[in-house]
Every structure is written in structure tokens, then in C-alpha cells.
Amino acid sequence: MNNSQKVPFVDLYAQYLSIKGEIDHAIERTIKESSYIGGKPVVGFEQEFAQYCKLPYVISCGNGTDSIEILLKASGIGAGDEVIVPAITWISSAEAVTAIGAKPVFVDIEADYFTINPALIEAAITPRTKAIIPVHLYGHPADMPAIMEIARKHNLFVLEDCAQSHGAAINGQLAGTFGHAASFSFYPGKNLGAYGDAGAMATADQALAEKARMIANHGQQGKHNHLMEGRNSRLDGLQAAILSAKLPHLDKWTEMRINNASRYDAVLQSIGKVQSPKVKEGYKHVFHLYVLKVNERENLQKKLAASGIDTAIHYPTALPFLACYSHYGHVPNDFPVAHANQQNILSIPMYAELTNEQISYIAGVIGEN
Ligand SMILES: *Cc1c(COP(=O)(O)O)cnc(C)c1O
């Protein structure tokens, strides 16, 4: 094995090269039509993505963070309300709650998985609780059947954060179709990524869809009929055209990610030094990230870096312990699993184009003393 090999954390250029003709054509066509805002590419992508998600309404928007915020707002949640959020996730899931004037209430994650622990949700519910935001973190679905049962009992709105879970499922049912609405990000590195910022909201609730579309488009119904104040959050035509070109490849790319995860699992299990990610029975994990649990993470990260292998930590600090949430006064014992994880999680390279050789090389370096 070549010791000067470099393995990037993601390789977006390799993916582009694999479908260069289709992407170039989509960009050229959009420029030729000057469909920069709205128009055919956006309408087309919304329809295609709705079909992919198996949900009747898809409303595109500027990014994934906006998709959470706009859906919460459209559902009528606001000042004085509380929204339950997992203790480990990207900050958007909590930031969007604060942005609409509500309060994020954190709940710890499951010990063996990285998603919100349904057994701890009821203890966090108060008379002000209005919603739960389960996040299908790293591409592994949260326990939606258990979460929906709690939500029904307490009459809570459920918004699935699907930013990392395009195509993930539980017993064949797609993540995003369990709750009342789903938010998606198409940030370039996500499993379905644009060439810039992009996002979408998906739901089966027609009234919610109409409200969300209005909010994302300056509160207009039709043109110049502003029923409320909204904002400007839209998907641009070039991004929509690129996403439409990529969508037909998504399931194949997901299969490649899953195969790469199995290869990692096999070689890493034989080495036995690190714990590979677990997948619940019947769950389809789409491996947006491949996250190990390791001891002495810093040493391993340095060793991998010295061998040209990029790694990352998702996320180094659980949300309740971030400076911006210090006013809630949380202590490690409030979220013991999330707190322990922030010391030992490590994300190693994961993407469809990762080769067997690269996987063996990475595993070989992990196995060295
Ligand atoms: C990426 C991400 C978002 C936000 O998406 P942006 O498009 O970057 O705004 C929200 N939630 C999670 C879990 C994410 O990973």
C-alpha cells in the first residue's frame, strides 16, 4: 500500500466527473432558458423530489436551515412555545427553533445509536411543548414509530430533520413520511447535494404546504398579494437543474455508500480497535457519515492525518454544552450519552466513490499500533 496516498473526507469532484455530461447539459440549458429564479427547473425538481419522497407536496427553499424554520413557523409555533430537539445534531435543528421565538428543549440520544432517545422524551414535555424535531443523524433514522406514538398522545407537531437522510427508511417506509413534515438540505456535501446552498420542505398536509410556500415567498399568494409578511428563501434555477440531474443517481449512490459501510464494518471488526456504527434491525441507514466510537481519539486522528486521511468530528460539542446555549445552565449529567460521545466519536471518509483500496488503506492505518 502506498503511504503517500491521500483520502479526502468527501470527493465532490469525483462525483461530478461521473456524471459530467448530464450536469453540464443541465447548467447550459438553464442558462439558455435564463431560468434563474423559479420557472421550469424549480417546478420540475419539486415534482421529481416529491415523487422520490413519496409525499404530495414539496416546497423548495434557500437552504436546510430555512426549511426547518419555515415549517415551524407555518405550523403556528412561536414565542412561548417549546420544541424538543436531540442533544447531538447540527445546530440548525435548534437554531431554527430560537429563530421563530420558541425554546429548544434538549433530550439525550440512545446509547447505541446517535438519534433522540424516545424513552426520555415524555419527561421533557411541559404544557408549553408544541413539537418534536427528530433528526435522522448521520443517515440512520430516529425511532419514528415510538416518537409518533408519544406525539399523538400529547398532540405534538413532528418535524423530521432529513438533512442527512435522503432515502433512509424504517421497514421500507421512508424517513420524512412518519411525521407531519420533513425538512431537507441539499448542501453540497449532503447525500443529495447542490452546487451551493439549497433546501426543501415536504409534507402531506396541503394547508401546511400552502402556508410554507407563502412564507418562503414574501407572504405572497399569487403575485403582489401579500397576506402576511414572509421572507425570501428560494431555490435557484441552476441548483434545481443540478439537483434534477443528480436525483436519478441518488439510490445508486446510496447503495454504494451502504456497500462501503459494509466493507468498513468487515475490516474494522477484524481489527477490533474501534466500534463501527450500529444499525437497528429493519432500518435503512444511508451513511451520510460513517461515525466510529474510539478511545484515544486524538492519537488516531493524528495518525490518520499523517497518512493523508481526512477525518472530522460531528460534533465536537453537544448542543446543550455550546457557549450559545450556556444560559440554560446544563451540566454533563443532564445528557450523559451525548456528553460521552463528544469525546469518542470520529467520522472517517464516506462517499459513493470511495474505493476498496482506499477503505483497506484507511483500515490498515487504524490497525497500526
Ligand atoms: C446540514 C444540516 C442542516 C442544515 O442545512 P443547511 O442547508 O446547511 O442550512 C440541518 N440539520 C442537519 C441535521 C444538518 O445536517
The ligand as an SDF file (V2000), in Angstrom:
LIG
                    3D

 15 15  0  0  0  0  0  0  0  0999 V2000
  -26.9770   20.2920    7.0910 C   0  0  0  0  0  0  0  0  0  0  0  0
  -27.9750   20.2060    8.1680 C   0  0  0  0  0  0  0  0  0  0  0  0
  -28.9830   21.1660    8.3440 C   0  0  0  0  0  0  0  0  0  0  0  0
  -28.9950   22.4930    7.6530 C   0  0  0  0  0  0  0  0  0  0  0  0
  -28.8780   22.5200    6.3230 O   0  0  0  0  0  0  0  0  0  0  0  0
  -28.2430   23.7950    5.5770 P   0  0  0  0  0  0  0  0  0  0  0  0
  -28.6510   23.5360    4.1660 O   0  0  0  0  0  0  0  0  0  0  0  0
  -26.7690   23.7500    5.7790 O   0  0  0  0  0  0  0  0  0  0  0  0
  -28.8640   25.0210    6.1290 O   0  0  0  0  0  0  0  0  0  0  0  0
  -29.9540   20.9430    9.2980 C   0  0  0  0  0  0  0  0  0  0  0  0
  -29.9360   19.8460   10.0590 N   0  0  0  0  0  0  0  0  0  0  0  0
  -28.9730   18.9190    9.9540 C   0  0  0  0  0  0  0  0  0  0  0  0
  -29.0350   17.7080   10.8340 C   0  0  0  0  0  0  0  0  0  0  0  0
  -27.9570   19.0710    9.0020 C   0  0  0  0  0  0  0  0  0  0  0  0
  -27.0100   18.1390    8.9110 O   0  0  0  0  0  0  0  0  0  0  0  0
  1  2  1  0
  2  3  1  0
  2 14  2  0
  3  4  1  0
  3 10  2  0
  4  5  1  0
  5  6  1  0
  6  7  2  0
  6  8  1  0
  6  9  1  0
 10 11  1  0
 11 12  2  0
 12 13  1  0
 12 14  1  0
 14 15  1  0
M  END
$$$$
